[in-house]
Amino acid sequence: MPTFLFLEGRICYEYASNKKKRLKRFFFIILIKLSLAQSSITFYGNTQQ
């Protein structure tokens, strides 16, 4: 029984950590896209002047 509980907890932990990693990657991609958009907007603004 304890082994089963241990395995269950382990699976839950792995799932949670994978979800966290995915979230981190998601936020990282959003940050990169935002910074790229900002730089392209400033570049466009600079070329317009």
N, CA, C and O atoms as CSV, one atom per row, in Angstrom:
chain,resi,resn,atom,element,x,y,z
A,1,MET,N,N,0.813,-1.216,0.000
A,1,MET,CA,C,0.000,0.000,0.000
A,1,MET,C,C,0.850,1.272,0.000
A,1,MET,O,O,0.595,2.159,-0.813
A,2,PRO,N,N,1.846,1.397,0.873
A,2,PRO,CA,C,2.671,2.614,0.860
A,2,PRO,C,C,3.378,2.805,-0.486
A,2,PRO,O,O,3.541,3.933,-0.951
A,3,THR,N,N,3.795,1.698,-1.108
A,3,THR,CA,C,4.460,1.808,-2.405
A,3,THR,C,C,3.501,2.409,-3.435
A,3,THR,O,O,3.890,3.237,-4.259
A,4,PHE,N,N,2.243,1.974,-3.370
A,4,PHE,CA,C,1.236,2.485,-4.297
A,4,PHE,C,C,1.054,3.993,-4.081
A,4,PHE,O,O,1.010,4.768,-5.036
A,5,LEU,N,N,0.950,4.392,-2.810
A,5,LEU,CA,C,0.796,5.810,-2.492
A,5,LEU,C,C,2.012,6.578,-2.967
A,5,LEU,O,O,1.888,7.677,-3.508
A,6,PHE,N,N,3.187,6.004,-2.766
A,6,PHE,CA,C,4.422,6.655,-3.193
A,6,PHE,C,C,4.420,6.862,-4.708
A,6,PHE,O,O,4.740,7.941,-5.205
A,7,LEU,N,N,4.050,5.797,-5.428
A,7,LEU,CA,C,3.999,5.882,-6.890
A,7,LEU,C,C,2.976,6.923,-7.335
A,7,LEU,O,O,3.229,7.709,-8.247
A,8,GLU,N,N,1.831,6.917,-6.686
A,8,GLU,CA,C,0.776,7.876,-7.024
A,8,GLU,C,C,1.287,9.308,-6.837
A,8,GLU,O,O,1.125,10.160,-7.711
A,9,GLY,N,N,1.904,9.553,-5.681
A,9,GLY,CA,C,2.457,10.878,-5.394
A,9,GLY,C,C,3.533,11.257,-6.404
A,9,GLY,O,O,3.614,12.399,-6.854
A,10,ARG,N,N,4.353,10.274,-6.746
A,10,ARG,CA,C,5.427,10.511,-7.707
A,10,ARG,C,C,4.842,10.936,-9.057
A,10,ARG,O,O,5.315,11.892,-9.672
A,11,ILE,N,N,3.821,10.226,-9.504
A,11,ILE,CA,C,3.182,10.545,-10.791
A,11,ILE,C,C,2.585,11.950,-10.746
A,11,ILE,O,O,2.741,12.735,-11.682
A,12,CYS,N,N,1.894,12.257,-9.636
A,12,CYS,CA,C,1.310,13.596,-9.491
A,12,CYS,C,C,2.400,14.655,-9.526
A,12,CYS,O,O,2.245,15.698,-10.162
A,13,TYR,N,N,3.518,14.379,-8.829
A,13,TYR,CA,C,4.620,15.337,-8.783
A,13,TYR,C,C,5.200,15.556,-10.176
A,13,TYR,O,O,5.435,16.690,-10.593
A,14,GLU,N,N,5.424,14.462,-10.883
A,14,GLU,CA,C,5.974,14.563,-12.242
A,14,GLU,C,C,5.035,15.379,-13.132
A,14,GLU,O,O,5.475,16.228,-13.906
A,15,TYR,N,N,3.741,15.106,-13.007
A,15,TYR,CA,C,2.760,15.816,-13.820
A,15,TYR,C,C,2.777,17.304,-13.505
A,15,TYR,O,O,2.732,18.142,-14.405
A,16,ALA,N,N,2.845,17.624,-12.203
A,16,ALA,CA,C,2.854,19.030,-11.786
A,16,ALA,C,C,4.105,19.728,-12.294
A,16,ALA,O,O,4.026,20.855,-12.783
A,17,SER,N,N,5.263,19.075,-12.185
A,17,SER,CA,C,6.508,19.699,-12.625
A,17,SER,C,C,6.497,19.887,-14.139
A,17,SER,O,O,6.983,20.899,-14.645
A,18,ASN,N,N,5.944,18.913,-14.862
A,18,ASN,CA,C,5.840,19.050,-16.320
A,18,ASN,C,C,4.941,20.226,-16.676
A,18,ASN,O,O,5.231,20.979,-17.605
A,19,LYS,N,N,3.839,20.379,-15.927
A,19,LYS,CA,C,2.926,21.484,-16.178
A,19,LYS,C,C,3.633,22.803,-15.935
A,19,LYS,O,O,3.473,23.752,-16.703
A,20,LYS,N,N,4.431,22.865,-14.846
A,20,LYS,CA,C,5.174,24.084,-14.525
A,20,LYS,C,C,6.148,24.414,-15.639
A,20,LYS,O,O,6.263,25.566,-16.058
A,21,LYS,N,N,6.850,23.392,-16.117
A,21,LYS,CA,C,7.810,23.608,-17.205
A,21,LYS,C,C,7.103,24.155,-18.437
A,21,LYS,O,O,7.586,25.073,-19.099
A,22,ARG,N,N,5.941,23.562,-18.728
A,22,ARG,CA,C,5.174,23.998,-19.898
A,22,ARG,C,C,4.750,25.452,-19.726
A,22,ARG,O,O,4.833,26.246,-20.662
A,23,LEU,N,N,4.294,25.795,-18.518
A,23,LEU,CA,C,3.885,27.166,-18.241
A,23,LEU,C,C,5.055,28.111,-18.404
A,23,LEU,O,O,4.924,29.181,-18.999
A,24,LYS,N,N,6.212,27.709,-17.867
A,24,LYS,CA,C,7.410,28.545,-17.981
A,24,LYS,C,C,7.748,28.782,-19.443
A,24,LYS,O,O,8.036,29.907,-19.851
A,25,ARG,N,N,7.712,27.710,-20.231
A,25,ARG,CA,C,8.024,27.824,-21.658
A,25,ARG,C,C,7.021,28.749,-22.343
A,25,ARG,O,O,7.383,29.571,-23.185
A,26,PHE,N,N,5.742,28.594,-21.962
A,26,PHE,CA,C,4.677,29.401,-22.536
A,26,PHE,C,C,4.927,30.892,-22.264
A,26,PHE,O,O,4.852,31.723,-23.169
A,27,PHE,N,N,5.229,31.215,-20.975
A,27,PHE,CA,C,5.489,32.607,-20.624
A,27,PHE,C,C,6.742,33.122,-21.318
A,27,PHE,O,O,6.795,34.279,-21.733
A,28,PHE,N,N,7.756,32.258,-21.444
A,28,PHE,CA,C,8.998,32.643,-22.106
A,28,PHE,C,C,8.729,33.000,-23.560
A,28,PHE,O,O,9.236,34.004,-24.060
A,29,ILE,N,N,7.932,32.183,-24.240
A,29,ILE,CA,C,7.594,32.445,-25.645
A,29,ILE,C,C,6.827,33.757,-25.762
A,29,ILE,O,O,7.091,34.557,-26.659
A,30,ILE,N,N,5.864,33.980,-24.841
A,30,ILE,CA,C,5.100,35.233,-24.861
A,30,ILE,C,C,6.027,36.421,-24.675
A,30,ILE,O,O,5.897,37.432,-25.365
A,31,LEU,N,N,6.971,36.298,-23.732
A,31,LEU,CA,C,7.928,37.384,-23.477
A,31,LEU,C,C,8.745,37.678,-24.729
A,31,LEU,O,O,8.927,38.837,-25.099
A,32,ILE,N,N,9.233,36.627,-25.377
A,32,ILE,CA,C,10.027,36.809,-26.599
A,32,ILE,C,C,9.195,37.489,-27.675
A,32,ILE,O,O,9.661,38.418,-28.335
A,33,LYS,N,N,7.953,37.023,-27.851
A,33,LYS,CA,C,7.089,37.623,-28.870
A,33,LYS,C,C,6.821,39.087,-28.566
A,33,LYS,O,O,6.836,39.927,-29.465
A,34,LEU,N,N,6.571,39.395,-27.283
A,34,LEU,CA,C,6.304,40.783,-26.891
A,34,LEU,C,C,7.511,41.657,-27.158
A,34,LEU,O,O,7.378,42.755,-27.698
A,35,SER,N,N,8.691,41.180,-26.784
A,35,SER,CA,C,9.899,41.979,-26.994
A,35,SER,C,C,10.161,42.163,-28.488
A,35,SER,O,O,10.583,43.238,-28.916
A,36,LEU,N,N,9.915,41.131,-29.276
A,36,LEU,CA,C,10.095,41.235,-30.727
A,36,LEU,C,C,9.115,42.250,-31.307
A,36,LEU,O,O,9.486,43.078,-32.139
A,37,ALA,N,N,7.865,42.181,-30.861
A,37,ALA,CA,C,6.859,43.119,-31.348
A,37,ALA,C,C,7.234,44.546,-30.972
A,37,ALA,O,O,7.105,45.462,-31.784
A,38,GLN,N,N,7.696,44.732,-29.742
A,38,GLN,CA,C,8.071,46.059,-29.284
A,38,GLN,C,C,9.229,46.601,-30.116
A,38,GLN,O,O,9.204,47.753,-30.551
A,39,SER,N,N,10.243,45.765,-30.334
A,39,SER,CA,C,11.403,46.221,-31.096
A,39,SER,C,C,11.012,46.545,-32.538
A,39,SER,O,O,11.507,47.516,-33.111
A,40,SER,N,N,10.122,45.734,-33.130
A,40,SER,CA,C,9.698,45.993,-34.504
A,40,SER,C,C,8.872,47.281,-34.562
A,40,SER,O,O,8.967,48.035,-35.531
A,41,ILE,N,N,8.063,47.536,-33.530
A,41,ILE,CA,C,7.266,48.761,-33.491
A,41,ILE,C,C,8.176,49.976,-33.381
A,41,ILE,O,O,7.977,50.968,-34.083
A,42,THR,N,N,9.171,49.904,-32.506
A,42,THR,CA,C,10.102,51.036,-32.360
A,42,THR,C,C,10.895,51.228,-33.648
A,42,THR,O,O,11.148,52.359,-34.062
A,43,PHE,N,N,11.288,50.121,-34.284
A,43,PHE,CA,C,12.017,50.213,-35.540
A,43,PHE,C,C,11.148,50.884,-36.605
A,43,PHE,O,O,11.614,51.741,-37.355
A,44,TYR,N,N,9.889,50.483,-36.655
A,44,TYR,CA,C,8.957,51.073,-37.613
A,44,TYR,C,C,8.787,52.559,-37.334
A,44,TYR,O,O,8.774,53.380,-38.251
A,45,GLY,N,N,8.657,52.891,-36.055
A,45,GLY,CA,C,8.519,54.297,-35.676
A,45,GLY,C,C,9.755,55.096,-36.056
A,45,GLY,O,O,9.650,56.244,-36.488
A,46,ASN,N,N,10.931,54.487,-35.896
A,46,ASN,CA,C,12.158,55.193,-36.232
A,46,ASN,C,C,12.286,55.399,-37.740
A,46,ASN,O,O,12.810,56.421,-38.183
A,47,THR,N,N,11.818,54.448,-38.519
A,47,THR,CA,C,11.920,54.586,-39.968
A,47,THR,C,C,10.901,55.593,-40.489
A,47,THR,O,O,11.113,56.202,-41.538
A,48,GLN,N,N,9.795,55.773,-39.766
A,48,GLN,CA,C,8.757,56.705,-40.210
A,48,GLN,C,C,9.200,58.161,-40.058
A,48,GLN,O,O,8.780,59.032,-40.819
A,49,GLN,N,N,10.062,58.411,-39.057
A,49,GLN,CA,C,10.466,59.797,-38.802
A,49,GLN,C,C,11.340,60.353,-39.919
A,49,GLN,O,O,11.763,61.507,-39.855
